[in-house]
Structure formats: structure tokens, C-alpha cells
Amino acid sequence: MALTDIISTVDLDDLIEFDKDARLVRKKIFQSDIIVCELVCYEPGQFTKTHVHPNQDEIFFCMRGKGIITFEDRDDMVIEQGAVVFVPKGTEHGVNTIEGERLVLVFTKGPGLPNPRRNRSEISDG
């Protein structure tokens, strides 16, 4: 993974891409030692399975469409265009689409690297 070392800007609309044959389309926006920011495009029926980030808080911004943030130990949360959801580290969560709805999410996680002891020389572009 390449780290973003310079001030930069990205037009998120240019990154939106859907693929009915793929599980989902996921594109890195920025990554540093402190944060990771990605855009994910879901077709109806596509999802991100339930998982947990032991050391990373995560923020979801719904850029387009409507979907569901799922949780292991609490009620699911509908997320619609313009909504923001904060998921604290250690919280089991996932993402599901709603029938007939495409979904575009931007998520930011921090700290950026899952293993903060890794240094930049151990990370390859890709």
C-alpha cells in the first residue's frame, strides 16, 4: 500500500464505479500512518461481511444511495446519502445493501496502519 506523503485532492465522483460481477468496487483515496480513507461502491446484493478493527475507529460517510451498517450486539443502522456513522474500535460491524439500491460509502479509519509498528520500508505500492 502506498502512503500519501503530500497534500493532495481527489474528486470522489471520478472514483465511483460499479461492477455487477465483482463483490464490490473499493478504491483507496488516502493513506498515512494516522488514517486510511477509501471509497466503496456496492451494487444491490453486495456486502462487507461482519468484522472488527481492534485498534481502529471507523467513520462511514454515505455519499450516494442507501444501505445498512450491521452490528453484532446492537440494532442495525440504516445509512442514507449525507449521513455519517462512527464505529468505535472493537465494535463488530458490516455493511449490507438494500434491495434495488446502489450504495457509495467513504470510510476513514484511524490509526491508519493496522499494525502501527510497521514502517514505510515494509509497505509496498499496490
TISEZA-209351 format. One record per residue (C-alpha): x, y, z; residue in one letter; chain; residue number from 1. Coordinates in steps of 0.001 Angstrom, whole numbers, plus 500000, padded with zeros to 6 digits. Example, Ala and Ser with C-alpha at 12.3 -4.5 7.8 and 13.67 -1.06 7.14 Angstrom:
BEGIN
(r (512300 495500 507800) 'a' 'A' 1)
(r (513670 498940 507140) 's' 'A' 2)
This chain:
BEGIN
(r (500000 500000 500000) 'm' 'A' 1)
(r (501322 503399 499109) 'a' 'A' 2)
(r (501312 506073 501780) 'l' 'A' 3)
(r (500139 509573 500948) 't' 'A' 4)
(r (503016 511920 501786) 'd' 'A' 5)
(r (501848 515127 500115) 'i' 'A' 6)
(r (498868 517420 500323) 'i' 'A' 7)
(r (496520 516214 497623) 's' 'A' 8)
(r (492930 516357 496476) 't' 'A' 9)
(r (490672 513773 494866) 'v' 'A' 10)
(r (487342 514220 493082) 'd' 'A' 11)
(r (485267 511429 494633) 'l' 'A' 12)
(r (482760 511451 491761) 'd' 'A' 13)
(r (485605 510393 489445) 'd' 'A' 14)
(r (486220 507269 491572) 'l' 'A' 15)
(r (482658 505939 491544) 'i' 'A' 16)
(r (482461 502681 489615) 'e' 'A' 17)
(r (480091 499733 489857) 'f' 'A' 18)
(r (480686 496128 488794) 'd' 'A' 19)
(r (477817 493646 488974) 'k' 'A' 20)
(r (480238 490714 488542) 'd' 'A' 21)
(r (482563 491771 491377) 'a' 'A' 22)
(r (481840 491606 495097) 'r' 'A' 23)
(r (482188 495385 495247) 'l' 'A' 24)
(r (484471 498125 493945) 'v' 'A' 25)
(r (486879 499550 496530) 'r' 'A' 26)
(r (489325 502409 495867) 'k' 'A' 27)
(r (491929 503925 498165) 'k' 'A' 28)
(r (491660 507704 498484) 'i' 'A' 29)
(r (494406 508460 501035) 'f' 'A' 30)
(r (496569 506543 503489) 'q' 'A' 31)
(r (499046 507695 506086) 's' 'A' 32)
(r (500406 506370 509368) 'd' 'A' 33)
(r (497414 508016 511045) 'i' 'A' 34)
(r (494434 507443 508709) 'i' 'A' 35)
(r (493155 505342 505814) 'v' 'A' 36)
(r (490368 506693 503616) 'c' 'A' 37)
(r (488657 504617 500912) 'e' 'A' 38)
(r (485591 504732 498687) 'l' 'A' 39)
(r (483442 501604 498289) 'v' 'A' 40)
(r (480732 501129 495644) 'c' 'A' 41)
(r (478112 498419 496202) 'y' 'A' 42)
(r (475600 497025 493732) 'e' 'A' 43)
(r (472367 495691 495264) 'p' 'A' 44)
(r (473125 492362 496963) 'g' 'A' 45)
(r (476811 493143 497566) 'q' 'A' 46)
(r (478063 493496 501147) 'f' 'A' 47)
(r (481019 493663 503501) 't' 'A' 48)
(r (480931 490790 505982) 'k' 'A' 49)
(r (480844 491440 509703) 't' 'A' 50)
(r (484329 492140 511065) 'h' 'A' 51)
(r (486103 494051 513814) 'v' 'A' 52)
(r (489014 496517 513946) 'h' 'A' 53)
(r (490629 496002 517374) 'p' 'A' 54)
(r (492747 499180 517129) 'n' 'A' 55)
(r (490943 501388 514599) 'q' 'A' 56)
(r (487940 503685 514934) 'd' 'A' 57)
(r (485987 503951 511670) 'e' 'A' 58)
(r (483784 506673 510212) 'i' 'A' 59)
(r (481379 505952 507339) 'f' 'A' 60)
(r (480012 508727 505117) 'f' 'A' 61)
(r (477179 507761 502773) 'c' 'A' 62)
(r (477910 509605 499557) 'm' 'A' 63)
(r (475102 508060 497486) 'r' 'A' 64)
(r (472234 505648 497910) 'g' 'A' 65)
(r (471035 503835 500976) 'k' 'A' 66)
(r (472325 500833 502929) 'g' 'A' 67)
(r (472619 499241 506343) 'i' 'A' 68)
(r (475506 499224 508812) 'i' 'A' 69)
(r (475127 495921 510674) 't' 'A' 70)
(r (476282 495221 514218) 'f' 'A' 71)
(r (476772 492026 516202) 'e' 'A' 72)
(r (475480 493328 519519) 'd' 'A' 73)
(r (473044 496150 518690) 'r' 'A' 74)
(r (470338 497088 516204) 'd' 'A' 75)
(r (471343 497619 512596) 'd' 'A' 76)
(r (471520 501214 511370) 'm' 'A' 77)
(r (470139 502481 508058) 'v' 'A' 78)
(r (472522 504924 506382) 'i' 'A' 79)
(r (471347 507268 503625) 'e' 'A' 80)
(r (473007 509880 501428) 'q' 'A' 81)
(r (474614 512568 503567) 'g' 'A' 82)
(r (474645 510509 506794) 'a' 'A' 83)
(r (477775 509827 508851) 'v' 'A' 84)
(r (478214 506853 511223) 'v' 'A' 85)
(r (481012 506485 513791) 'f' 'A' 86)
(r (482034 502930 514752) 'v' 'A' 87)
(r (484431 502726 517735) 'p' 'A' 88)
(r (487361 500303 517665) 'k' 'A' 89)
(r (486470 496834 518856) 'g' 'A' 90)
(r (482874 497051 517554) 't' 'A' 91)
(r (481868 494203 515255) 'e' 'A' 92)
(r (480206 495670 512154) 'h' 'A' 93)
(r (479478 495108 508467) 'g' 'A' 94)
(r (477693 496735 505520) 'v' 'A' 95)
(r (474666 495487 503587) 'n' 'A' 96)
(r (472794 496944 500667) 't' 'A' 97)
(r (469057 497390 500420) 'i' 'A' 98)
(r (467226 495633 497600) 'e' 'A' 99)
(r (467296 497724 494441) 'g' 'A' 100)
(r (469681 500334 495913) 'e' 'A' 101)
(r (473248 501083 494910) 'r' 'A' 102)
(r (475418 502375 497740) 'l' 'A' 103)
(r (478556 504540 497751) 'v' 'A' 104)
(r (480389 504860 501079) 'l' 'A' 105)
(r (483530 506720 502017) 'v' 'A' 106)
(r (485177 505339 505129) 'f' 'A' 107)
(r (488039 506650 507213) 't' 'A' 108)
(r (489886 504521 509778) 'k' 'A' 109)
(r (492485 505555 512295) 'g' 'A' 110)
(r (495139 504786 513165) 'p' 'A' 111)
(r (495933 504240 509506) 'g' 'A' 112)
(r (498011 501115 509691) 'l' 'A' 113)
(r (496513 498047 511378) 'p' 'A' 114)
(r (499949 497302 512865) 'n' 'A' 115)
(r (501398 500673 513927) 'p' 'A' 116)
(r (504886 499195 514377) 'r' 'A' 117)
(r (505300 498678 510639) 'r' 'A' 118)
(r (507408 501292 508949) 'n' 'A' 119)
(r (507203 502640 505439) 'r' 'A' 120)
(r (510020 500431 504130) 's' 'A' 121)
(r (507854 497381 504879) 'e' 'A' 122)
(r (504946 498664 502788) 'i' 'A' 123)
(r (504947 498176 499036) 's' 'A' 124)
(r (502914 500043 496440) 'd' 'A' 125)
(r (499923 498167 495172) 'g' 'A' 126)
